[in-house]
């Protein structure tokens, strides 16, 4: 055993903890193969009927595409705003930097129901100006999600910036580099993995957001988490379990791909 590699006892304990945390997710797998019309463990017979329902029912695909669109747009906007804010804090180092960061991180501290009610009144007010970005519109959901996920992107990027040596920025400034050139050619390349991590994190958070979405949508902007919530609340549709298995597999593949990409990067 080396100092940088855990021993067999640590590996076994880590595997047991991981198994304990994954048990609720693994329990969904057999339920998704039940032939019954309600959530239950299959008894002797396995069926793919609920997986076929995901393909045959257009509501699932529509909500999937809507959630994908909202997640991509929300994560890109949130990461761009968080990157600009974090770069400004890191490069300028204003006197009230801690106060500014604390203000941006407020949505992480405020109870979600309070944020949801505030965003509800904001979007209903915007609906009187334009229905495109108001209540129960996909752009309105994007606006609500951006408010909720920007703080997490700021934390990720500030952590990445904490590992950057300021001397490289001072050297670039000493050679006469402009602020834009220092930001895009010196600093951003050194925090690219932090930005990518923030982009992935915010996408996942927007993708699975349900609390705020329930407040700012009604019948037009039905995201995938909202449709799943409706299926569980109204009729306990086993298709929700099938969809959960699909999402678990896709998430695992994305995380595996990210790990392989980081390992392959020199």
VENFEN-V42564 format. One line per field, one symbol per residue. psi: psi as a letter, one per 30 degrees, with the letter a starting at -180 (. if undefined). burial: b if it has 16 or more other ideal C-beta (glycine too) atoms within 10 Angstrom, else e. A space follows every 10 residues. Layout:
# VENFEN-V42564
psi = ???
burial = ???
This chain:
# VENFEN-V42564
psi = klffklleee eeeeeeeeee ffeeefffee efgkflgljl kkifkkkgef eeeeefjfee eeeeeeeeee eeeeeeeeee eeeeeeeeee eeileheeee eeeegeffek keeeeeeeee eeeeefffek fegakhleee eeeeeeeffe eeeeeeeeee ffgkkffeee eeeeggklee eeeffeeeff geeeeeeeee eeeeeeegke eeefegldfe ijleeeeeee eeeeghkffe eeeeeeeeee eeeeeeeeee eeefk.
burial = eeeeeeeeee eeeeeeeeee eeeeeeebee bbbbeeeeee eeeeeeeebb beebeeeeeb eebbebbeeb bebbbebbbe bbbebbbebb eeeeeeeeee beebbebeee eeeebbebbb ebbeebbeee eebbbbbbbb bbbbbbbbbb bbbbbbbbeb beebeeeebe ebeeeeeeee ebbeebbeee beebbbbbbb bbbbbbbbbe ebbbbbbeee bbbbbbbbeb beeeeebbbb bbbbbebeee eeeeeeeeee eeeeee
